[in-house]
Amino acid sequence: MTAAQRKPKTRSYDPAKVRAALDGQLDALRRAVHTLCEGPDAAASLAAPTRLGDWTVRDLIAHIGIALESLPVRLAEPAPDPAEPRVDLRGFLAGMRTGEAAVAAAATTAARSLGDEPAAVAARLDEAADRLSTAVASADPAAPLPTVLGPATVADYTLTRLLEAVVHADDLAAATGVPFAHDRQALATVTRMLADALAVAAPGGSVEVRIPPFAVVQCVEGPRHTRGTPPNVVETDPLTWIRLASGRADWAAAVEDALVSASGERADLSGQLPLFG
């Protein structure tokens, strides 16, 4: 059986558990932003650079708001044609590079519209988080909604909003130096999503990728391991994995810094990463 024939199993996600994880992550994000915006150096903190090109912290928070609101905004648009092929979660992850320039421009414009008052930045994020939570709680998870990549279900698009909330919370922590307490279930879900995305992008069974305590997947074409200790093993922690998958961390540097353990001649994933970002 070829690697193409050994398709990874599609993981299912309980919409109620995803909604709870999203709410927990949004609460953590809101607390972090309020702490930042209510501090004595709020103006300077919002003007600080981030690891995302020219974006400031203010731009990053504005982008998070746009990302969160996109689900209720899309739900308000006309429903897509039922005959139009739907994009699933795997397809959405594969297409996340689309429109990067437009995303950056929208974030900058949104940040400028907030003005100079830090309280307005926090209030805007609160509004976006409230709109998203309300929309997810009231929408049918199976309902289709339009996206830039094609129709997607509310359930799948909610997962992408959770991904945004986790990845950008880590961006915020990196920019401000303030540790961020991710919701555990949110971190687990995003870790598994990106591990599964790797298994799809590099199908096979020659490398076992371990991200304890949340995920284990096999990937990369080659001899398939069946029993005993796998000959090719990659192991890392959830946040390092998310940073590698999203282009926030460099594979070689992570291995050198012992953030990643990679053993075996096939255990070099630098050719498969990042998955997006």
Residue pairs with C-beta under 8 A, 6 or more apart in sequence:
2 221
3 203
3 204
3 205
3 221
4 203
6 203
6 204
6 205
6 224
7 200
7 203
8 196
8 199
8 200
8 203
8 217
10 90
11 192
11 193
11 196
13 155
13 159
13 189
15 141
15 155
15 158
17 185
17 189
18 155
18 158
18 159
18 162
18 189
19 136
19 137
19 158
20 185
21 162
21 183
21 185
21 186
21 188
21 189
22 132
22 133
22 136
22 158
22 161
22 162
22 165
22 186
23 133
24 183
24 184
24 185
24 186
25 162
25 165
25 166
25 169
25 182
25 183
25 186
26 68
26 129
26 132
26 133
26 165
27 183
28 169
28 180
28 181
28 182
28 183
29 64
29 125
29 129
29 165
29 169
29 172
30 122
30 125
30 126
30 129
32 169
32 172
32 173
32 178
32 180
33 61
33 121
33 122
33 125
33 172
34 122
35 178
36 42
36 45
36 46
36 57
36 118
36 122
36 172
36 176
36 178
37 45
37 46
37 118
37 119
37 121
37 122
38 118
38 119
38 122
39 45
42 118
43 116
43 118
45 57
45 176
46 56
46 57
46 58
46 61
46 118
46 121
47 56
47 57
47 58
48 56
48 57
48 175
48 176
49 55
49 56
49 57
49 175
50 56
50 57
50 59
50 60
50 171
50 172
50 174
50 175
51 171
51 174
51 175
51 248
52 59
52 60
52 171
53 104
54 104
55 63
55 104
55 107
55 108
56 111
57 172
57 175
57 176
58 111
58 114
58 121
59 107
59 108
59 111
60 107
60 168
60 171
60 172
60 175
61 111
61 121
61 124
61 125
61 172
62 107
62 108
62 110
62 111
62 114
62 121
62 124
63 103
63 106
63 107
63 110
63 168
64 125
64 128
64 164
64 165
64 168
64 172
65 110
65 124
65 125
65 127
65 128
66 103
66 106
66 107
66 110
66 128
67 161
67 164
67 165
67 168
68 125
68 128
68 129
68 131
68 132
68 161
68 164
68 165
69 128
69 131
69 132
70 161
71 132
71 135
71 136
71 145
71 154
71 157
71 158
71 161
72 131
72 132
72 134
72 135
74 145
74 146
74 147
74 157
75 135
75 139
75 143
75 145
75 154
77 145
77 146
78 146
79 143
79 144
79 145
79 146
80 144
80 145
80 146
80 150
80 151
81 151
82 144
84 150
84 151
85 150
85 151
86 144
86 150
86 151
86 152
86 153
87 95
87 147
87 149
87 150
87 151
87 152
87 156
88 152
88 156
89 156
89 159
89 160
89 193
90 196
90 197
90 200
91 149
91 150
92 147
92 149
92 152
92 156
92 157
92 160
93 160
93 163
93 193
93 194
93 197
93 275
93 276
94 197
94 200
94 201
95 149
96 160
96 276
96 277
97 276
98 148
98 149
99 148
114 120
114 121
114 124
132 161
136 154
136 158
136 161
139 154
140 154
141 153
141 154
141 155
141 158
142 153
142 154
142 155
143 153
143 154
144 151
144 152
144 153
144 154
145 151
145 152
145 153
145 154
145 157
147 157
159 189
159 193
162 186
162 189
162 190
163 190
163 193
163 194
165 186
166 182
166 186
166 187
166 190
166 242
167 190
167 242
167 246
167 248
167 277
169 180
169 182
170 180
170 182
170 239
170 242
170 243
170 248
171 248
172 180
173 179
173 180
174 248
182 239
187 214
187 238
187 239
187 242
188 214
188 238
190 242
191 211
191 214
191 215
191 238
191 241
191 242
192 214
192 215
194 241
194 242
194 245
194 246
194 275
195 209
195 211
195 214
195 215
195 216
195 217
195 241
196 215
196 217
197 245
197 275
198 209
198 217
198 219
198 245
198 269
198 272
198 273
198 275
199 217
199 218
199 219
201 219
201 272
201 275
202 219
202 220
202 221
202 269
202 272
203 219
203 221
204 218
204 219
204 220
204 221
204 222
204 224
205 218
205 219
205 220
205 222
205 224
205 225
206 218
206 219
206 220
206 221
206 222
206 223
206 224
206 225
206 231
206 232
206 266
207 218
207 219
207 220
207 222
207 230
207 232
207 233
207 234
207 264
207 266
207 267
207 269
208 216
208 217
208 218
208 225
208 230
208 232
208 233
208 234
209 215
209 216
209 217
209 218
209 219
209 233
209 234
209 235
209 269
210 216
210 233
210 234
210 235
210 236
211 235
211 236
211 237
211 238
211 241
212 235
212 237
214 238
218 224
218 225
219 272
220 232
220 266
220 269
220 272
222 232
222 266
223 231
225 231
225 232
230 264
231 264
231 266
232 263
232 264
232 265
232 266
232 267
233 261
233 262
233 263
233 264
233 267
234 260
234 261
234 262
234 267
234 269
235 260
235 261
236 244
236 254
236 259
236 260
236 261
237 259
240 249
240 254
240 259
240 260
242 248
243 249
243 254
244 251
244 254
244 260
244 269
244 273
244 274
245 273
245 274
245 275
245 276
245 277
246 274
246 275
246 276
246 277
247 273
247 274
247 276
247 277
248 274
248 277
249 259
251 260
251 268
251 269
251 270
251 273
252 270
254 260
255 262
262 268
262 269
